[in-house]
Amino acid sequence: MQGTVATFDPATRSGTLLLDDGTRLDFPAAAFDASGLRLLRLGQRVRVEQSPDGRIDRVTLPTFQ
């Protein structure tokens, strides 16, 4: 699923996304760390990967084909 970065704290490496359906979704530092990214900007589009139990595993940049 995809969303937009609503908040991001570089000190804690966690933040909040606003999904396309309007739902707010918090992501932990571990999900950001798994992405390999160094920074997120407010308003940036990202893709979220979730585990089967609903935990956010990774926040990455979307790929376009």
ZIZICOR-V308060 format. One record per residue. RES is the residue in one letter. SS is DSSP state (@ for helix, = for strand, . for the rest). OMEGA is omega in whole degrees, -180 to 180 (* if undefined). NEAR is the number of other ideal C-beta (glycine too) atoms within 8 Angstrom. Layout:
[[RES,SS,OMEGA,NEAR] [RES,SS,OMEGA,NEAR]]
This chain:
[[M,.,-178,7] [Q,=,178,9] [G,=,-178,12] [T,=,179,9] [V,=,178,14] [A,=,175,9] [T,=,173,7] [F,=,179,11] [D,=,-179,8] [P,.,-179,6] [A,.,-179,4] [T,.,-179,6] [R,.,177,8] [S,=,-179,10] [G,=,-177,12] [T,=,176,11] [L,=,171,15] [L,=,-178,10] [L,=,-177,12] [D,.,179,6] [D,.,178,4] [G,.,-180,5] [T,.,174,6] [R,=,-177,8] [L,=,178,11] [D,=,174,8] [F,=,-178,12] [P,.,178,8] [A,@,-179,8] [A,@,179,6] [A,@,177,13] [F,@,180,14] [D,@,-180,7] [A,.,-176,9] [S,.,-174,9] [G,.,178,4] [L,.,178,9] [R,.,-176,2] [L,.,171,6] [L,.,177,11] [R,.,175,7] [L,.,-179,8] [G,.,-179,5] [Q,.,176,9] [R,=,178,8] [V,=,175,14] [R,=,-178,11] [V,=,175,15] [E,=,-179,8] [Q,=,174,9] [S,.,-180,6] [P,.,180,4] [D,.,176,4] [G,.,179,5] [R,.,178,6] [I,=,-177,11] [D,=,-174,8] [R,=,173,9] [V,=,-177,15] [T,=,174,10] [L,.,178,8] [P,.,176,8] [T,.,-179,5] [F,.,-179,3] [Q,.,*,2]]
